[in-house]
C-alpha cells in the first residue's frame, strides 16, 4: 500500500479538526457518548477526504527506463548475431593465414 502524500495528510487532518469543531459547536453535545460519535464521524470524514484527493501522476522517468531497456535489448541482440554460412564463405581470407613461417631479413 503506498504511503499517503502530503496533500492527503493535510486535507485529511484539516477535515478532521474542522468538522469536529463544527459538529461539537452546532450540536452542543455534553455527554461522552455524543462526543465519541462526533469524533468517530469526523475521523471517518477525514479518511474519506484524504482518500479522494487525486494522486500525483507518475514521473516520466518510467518512460526513460523503458527506453534504456530497449537500448540494452537491441545491443544484446546485435552481440548475439552470428553470420550466415554464405556470409562466412564470402569473407576474404588474410594472406598471412598460410602455414608458411615468417621470413627474417635477408642477410649478406
C-alpha positions in Angstrom: 0.0 0.0 0.0 1.5 3.4 -1.0 2.2 6.0 1.6 -0.1 9.0 1.8 1.1 12.1 0.1 1.5 15.5 1.9 -1.7 16.8 0.3 -3.7 13.7 1.6 -2.3 14.2 5.1 -3.1 18.0 5.1 -6.6 17.7 3.7 -7.5 14.8 6.0 -6.1 16.4 9.1 -7.9 19.8 8.4 -11.1 18.0 7.7 -11.0 16.0 11.0 -10.2 19.1 13.1 -12.7 21.5 11.4 -15.5 19.0 11.2 -15.1 18.0 14.8 -15.2 21.6 16.0 -18.2 22.4 13.7 -20.2 19.4 14.9 -19.4 20.0 18.6 -20.4 23.6 18.3 -23.6 23.0 16.3 -24.8 20.0 18.3 -23.8 21.4 21.8 -23.1 17.8 22.8 -22.3 17.3 26.5 -22.4 13.6 27.0 -19.4 11.3 26.5 -21.3 9.1 24.0 -22.3 12.1 21.8 -18.7 13.4 21.8 -17.4 9.9 20.9 -19.9 9.6 18.0 -18.9 13.1 16.7 -15.2 12.2 17.0 -15.6 8.9 15.1 -17.7 10.5 12.4 -15.1 13.3 12.0 -12.3 10.7 11.6 -14.4 8.8 9.0 -15.0 12.0 7.1 -11.3 12.9 7.3 -10.4 9.5 5.9 -12.9 9.8 3.1 -11.5 13.3 2.1 -7.9 12.0 2.3 -8.6 9.0 0.1 -10.4 11.1 -2.6 -7.5 13.6 -3.1 -6.1 12.8 -6.6 -2.8 11.1 -6.5 0.2 12.7 -8.3 0.9 11.4 -11.8 3.8 9.1 -12.4 7.0 10.9 -13.4 8.3 10.5 -17.0 11.3 8.5 -15.6 9.3 5.3 -16.2 9.3 6.1 -19.9 13.1 6.7 -19.8 13.7 3.4 -18.1 11.8 1.5 -20.8 13.8 3.3 -23.5 17.0 2.3 -21.7 15.8 -1.3 -21.5 15.1 -1.2 -25.3 18.6 0.0 -26.0 20.1 -2.8 -23.9 17.9 -5.3 -25.7 19.0 -4.1 -29.1 22.7 -4.1 -28.1 22.3 -7.6 -26.7 20.7 -8.8 -29.9 23.5 -7.3 -32.0 26.1 -9.1 -30.0 24.3 -12.4 -30.4 24.3 -12.1 -34.2 26.0 -14.9 -36.0 26.9 -14.6 -39.7 25.0 -16.8 -42.1 27.1 -19.6 -43.8 27.2 -17.8 -47.2 28.4 -14.6 -45.5 31.2 -16.6 -43.8 32.2 -18.1 -47.1 32.4 -14.8 -48.9 34.7 -13.2 -46.4 38.3 -12.7 -47.7 41.0 -14.9 -46.2 44.0 -12.9 -45.0 47.3 -13.5 -46.8 49.2 -14.2 -43.6 46.9 -17.0 -42.7 49.0 -19.6 -44.6 51.2 -22.2 -42.8 54.4 -20.7 -44.2 56.8 -19.4 -41.5 57.6 -15.8 -41.4 60.9 -14.9 -43.1 63.5 -12.8 -41.4 65.5 -10.0 -43.1 67.8 -11.1 -46.0 71.4 -11.4 -44.9 74.7 -10.7 -46.8 
